[in-house]
Amino acid sequence: MNIKRLMMALLMAAVFAVGPAAAWAAPEDAAPLTALPSLAPVVEKAGPAVVYVSVVKVVKGRQGFRFERGPFGGPEGDFFDQWFNQQMPQGERKVPSQGSGFIIDPAGYIVTNNHVVEDSSEIKVKLDTGEEIPAEIVGQDPKTDLALIKLKKAGTYPYLALGDSDKLKVGDWVVAIGNPFGLDHTVTAGILSARSRSIGFGPYDDYLQTDASINMGNSGGPLLNLSGEVVGINSAIVAGGGGGSVGIGLAIPSNLAKGVVAQLKDKGRVVRGWMGVHITKVTPDLAKSFELGEPRGALISQVDPDGPAAAAKLRHGDIVLTFDGQPVKDYTNLSLIVANTPIGKDVKVGIFRDGKEMTVNLTVAEMKEDPSETGPVAASAAGQLGLTLRAITPEVAARQNLTEREGLYIAGIAADSPAAESGLAVGDVVMEINSKPIKTQADYNQAVSGRKEGDILRFLVKRGGNNLYFTVTVAK
């Protein structure tokens, strides 16, 4: 009996001594661990071209606007409104703000986020040397949240090159330099976590995701590869309960920024291509119902009767597979391709219709500014109400659980305005005014124009899946 117990003990000892070691042995083809690279050379190369952007704007009333930033928010997260819209007494007050940027030209041109410098009355830039220099806005593009400013002092400045963001692979090291919470030239590092993230900010969402720490004040700063090239412009985060970084930062890809920055420098604005369609995502169920096979392309849900697509005989139900020789991965990809196509160019559009593929010819037109994208309507009752309304994008429709893509949602409300006092809130979708359907900016303008002081407007809005009524009294 004792011999059996001894044999069992020896056997168990052998299992615990040998078994786990064998089970956890590294595969022969596993890559050997190497020392992590020092990021000091990247910082030494790029640091002198990163700047601290200080902004002052004059705000009337107790506070300015409340901004809609989708479910994610800007780099400021929950602090965005507090940072730009502090509680203030009646009258005018100068409100300070800050962000980051980087020089892209030896003459002193600087790239930053549009939300850093919008509505500014004064801009100052602090260089790596500590010198502060006034700057002016060259151009802004709210649709991509990019802006170009220029130092007012002539000189030859250190600058950074915009690299090729398409070459960056998920898992590659990236470095962020910026001024979080005013701590200038703070360096953080991480990896590229994902590509092509959409946060509902607009039709050109195509963010790079990184776990490099980004916080309030990093807005507009560079995201760098290990060669010291800018591969992204830090722009947003998924904020935690306190509004700080939780390891999910979002940056505008450099390849998207290149064309925008070039146009801002040359023309002060961005001109985009337009084909005149409303598009939506091709889901697996839609692909199956159209007998397309795998989900791909962009489904046309509506055609503008006066647009290039109508002239090309495109119709709702067509699925765009290629545009000007470029494959259309999904509906957001098509928006980017068309926007970057030269105005007047004749292109071939590959579509899927009635179970087969075909090609049509289309001439790209210039995208006209949508009044709903330019803020409150000036010199009218619409402006007096204090509302900023925007068209409903597919992202907004998904977030608000809307079955239709027509209508307007509230993106901003001016403080001390009739709208602010009514109970309307950012994110509400305006459905009716005085029982008249509101599907376009023109509908809204018609519903509120000609109103005089004291008139009452009855709003029917959708909020969180519920329909609610509010009244707004027209002010002077």
Rosetta blueprint (number, residue, H / E / L):
1 M L
2 N H
3 I H
4 K H
5 R H
6 L H
7 M H
8 M H
9 A H
10 L H
11 L H
12 M H
13 A H
14 A H
15 V H
16 F H
17 A H
18 V H
19 G H
20 P H
21 A H
22 A H
23 A H
24 W L
25 A L
26 A L
27 P L
28 E L
29 D L
30 A L
31 A L
32 P L
33 L L
34 T L
35 A L
36 L L
37 P L
38 S L
39 L L
40 A H
41 P H
42 V H
43 V H
44 E H
45 K H
46 A H
47 G H
48 P H
49 A H
50 V E
51 V E
52 Y E
53 V E
54 S E
55 V E
56 V E
57 K E
58 V E
59 V E
60 K E
61 G L
62 R L
63 Q L
64 G L
65 F E
66 R E
67 F E
68 E L
69 R L
70 G L
71 P L
72 F L
73 G L
74 G L
75 P L
76 E L
77 G H
78 D H
79 F H
80 F H
81 D H
82 Q H
83 W H
84 F H
85 N L
86 Q L
87 Q L
88 M L
89 P L
90 Q L
91 G L
92 E E
93 R E
94 K E
95 V E
96 P E
97 S E
98 Q E
99 G E
100 S E
101 G E
102 F E
103 I E
104 I L
105 D L
106 P L
107 A L
108 G L
109 Y E
110 I E
111 V E
112 T E
113 N E
114 N H
115 H H
116 V H
117 V H
118 E L
119 D L
120 S L
121 S L
122 E E
123 I E
124 K E
125 V E
126 K E
127 L L
128 D L
129 T L
130 G L
131 E L
132 E E
133 I E
134 P E
135 A E
136 E E
137 I E
138 V E
139 G E
140 Q E
141 D E
142 P L
143 K L
144 T L
145 D L
146 L E
147 A E
148 L E
149 I E
150 K E
151 L E
152 K L
153 K L
154 A L
155 G L
156 T L
157 Y L
158 P L
159 Y L
160 L L
161 A L
162 L E
163 G L
164 D L
165 S H
166 D H
167 K H
168 L L
169 K L
170 V L
171 G L
172 D L
173 W E
174 V E
175 V E
176 A E
177 I E
178 G E
179 N L
180 P H
181 F H
182 G H
183 L L
184 D L
185 H L
186 T E
187 V E
188 T E
189 A E
190 G E
191 I E
192 L E
193 S E
194 A E
195 R E
196 S E
197 R E
198 S L
199 I L
200 G L
201 F L
202 G L
203 P L
204 Y L
205 D L
206 D L
207 Y E
208 L E
209 Q E
210 T E
211 D L
212 A L
213 S L
214 I L
215 N L
216 M L
217 G L
218 N L
219 S L
220 G L
221 G L
222 P E
223 L E
224 L E
225 N L
226 L L
227 S L
228 G L
229 E L
230 V E
231 V E
232 G E
233 I E
234 N E
235 S E
236 A E
237 I E
238 V E
239 A E
240 G L
241 G L
242 G L
243 G L
244 G L
245 S E
246 V E
247 G E
248 I E
249 G E
250 L E
251 A E
252 I E
253 P E
254 S H
255 N H
256 L H
257 A H
258 K H
259 G H
260 V H
261 V H
262 A H
263 Q H
264 L H
265 K H
266 D H
267 K H
268 G L
269 R L
270 V L
271 V L
272 R L
273 G E
274 W E
275 M L
276 G L
277 V E
278 H E
279 I E
280 T E
281 K E
282 V L
283 T L
284 P H
285 D H
286 L H
287 A H
288 K H
289 S H
290 F L
291 E L
292 L L
293 G L
294 E L
295 P L
296 R L
297 G L
298 A E
299 L E
300 I E
301 S E
302 Q E
303 V E
304 D L
305 P L
306 D L
307 G L
308 P H
309 A H
310 A H
311 A H
312 A L
313 K L
314 L L
315 R L
316 H L
317 G L
318 D L
319 I E
320 V E
321 L E
322 T E
323 F E
324 D L
325 G L
326 Q E
327 P E
328 V L
329 K L
330 D L
331 Y H
332 T H
333 N H
334 L H
335 S H
336 L H
337 I H
338 V H
339 A H
340 N L
341 T L
342 P L
343 I L
344 G L
345 K L
346 D E
347 V E
348 K E
349 V E
350 G E
351 I E
352 F E
353 R E
354 D L
355 G L
356 K E
357 E E
358 M E
359 T E
360 V E
361 N E
362 L E
363 T E
364 V L
365 A E
366 E E
367 M L
368 K L
369 E L
370 D L
371 P H
372 S H
373 E H
374 T L
375 G L
376 P L
377 V L
378 A L
379 A L
380 S L
381 A H
382 A H
383 G H
384 Q H
385 L H
386 G L
387 L E
388 T E
389 L E
390 R E
391 A E
392 I L
393 T L
394 P H
395 E H
396 V H
397 A H
398 A H
399 R H
400 Q L
401 N L
402 L L
403 T L
404 E L
405 R L
406 E L
407 G L
408 L E
409 Y E
410 I E
411 A E
412 G E
413 I E
414 A E
415 A L
416 D L
417 S L
418 P H
419 A H
420 A H
421 E H
422 S H
423 G L
424 L L
425 A L
426 V L
427 G L
428 D L
429 V E
430 V E
431 M E
432 E E
433 I E
434 N L
435 S L
436 K E
437 P E
438 I L
439 K L
440 T L
441 Q H
442 A H
443 D H
444 Y H
445 N H
446 Q H
447 A H
448 V H
449 S L
450 G L
451 R L
452 K L
453 E L
454 G L
455 D L
456 I E
457 L E
458 R E
459 F E
460 L E
461 V E
462 K E
463 R E
464 G L
465 G L
466 N E
467 N E
468 L E
469 Y E
470 F E
471 T E
472 V E
473 T E
474 V L
475 A L
476 K L
